Amino acid sequence: MTLPDDLRHDVQTLWDYHDMRHELRPADVGIGLGSHDLGVATCAAELFHAGMFPLVVFTGANAPTTVERFPRGEAVHYREHALDLGVPDDAILVETEARNTGDNITLTRALLESRGIEVGSVVLISRPYQQRRAYATCRKLWPGVDVICASRPLPPDDYVASIGDVNRVINMLVGDTQRITVYAERGFAIAQEVPATVKESYTQLIRQGFTKRLL
């Protein structure tokens, strides 16, 4: 399963925009942001084994897009997957109430503080197209922490194949692009520059009917 040729340029433009291209370095904690994508937990496990952090927090309840896939909650399923990949149980914390990215940040921060865990730096692990929004949200809600973004390093075609649904991925990509601006305007995140090329590709994909994840 691959991207249609007539959509490839616009999808790639948005895909590249959301990739923060952060250089990975060791941090105090990894935070796996809940979603429909189990690859987030895979990436977290790989980074843990690479020594990027000694502790990982999986955060997420359910959303309409995840309840069938992860009936026990996103974070719970992420934890189980990470355990299967060899991450020790005592290196995992689970936050099960978050229902959006803001909740992911604030509730994870509260959980760590309740355990007396001092955090100066975090690796935010997310879907590839969620990196920029996660970064902007964390900078707004947890301004004192050093933020590094990470995802599975997949090009769009490979990611679509891993999810198995082209339309879902493009709809989510378009929705996340809209949220960069809207969430900053609403005070949920710091403002991010949106280049003209990104605005153009975003508009083109909306014209093609990818509107299901728009606010």
C-alpha positions, 0 to 999 in steps of 0.5 A: 500500500503506497501513496497515490502519485497525485497526492505524493508531493503534498503529503511529503511536504506536510510530512517533512514539516512535522519532522522536527529533525532533532538530534537524539541525545540521552534524556531523563525520561522518554514519554510515549504519546498515546495514539492508534499507532503501536509503533510509538511503543516500538520506538520507545523500546528501541530508544530505551535499549539504546540507552537514551533514557532510563525510564519511559512513561506511556500516556493515553486513555482512549479516543474514538479512533483508538478504542477498538484497537486498544480497548484497555487504553492506549498506554496499557497496550503500549506498556504490554508491547514494550514488555514484549520487546524487553523493556523491564517492568520497573522502567515503565510508568503508565498514565491512563487518563490523558485524552489529548496531547495537552493531557499527555504532557500535564498528567505525565508531569504530575505523575513524575512529580508525584514519584519525586522524579526530577526531570530536566529533559524528555524525549517525546515519542510520537507518530511522525506527523505529531512531532511538531504539535507535541513539541509546541504543546510541551514547550507551552505547558512544561517550559522548563524542560528540554524537549527532544522529539522522536518517531520511527524513521519511516518515509510516508509510504512505509508508514502508510504500509505499517498502518494499512490505511492511506486515507486515515494517515492523510486525514490525520496529517492534515488535521495535525497541520491545522492544529499547529495554528489553531492550538497556538491561537487558543493558547494550547501551544507555542506558535510555529511558523508555517511556510507558504509551501506547507499552507499550499499543500495543506489547502490542496489536500483539503480540496481533495477531501481530506477533512475528517480530522479538521476541527 
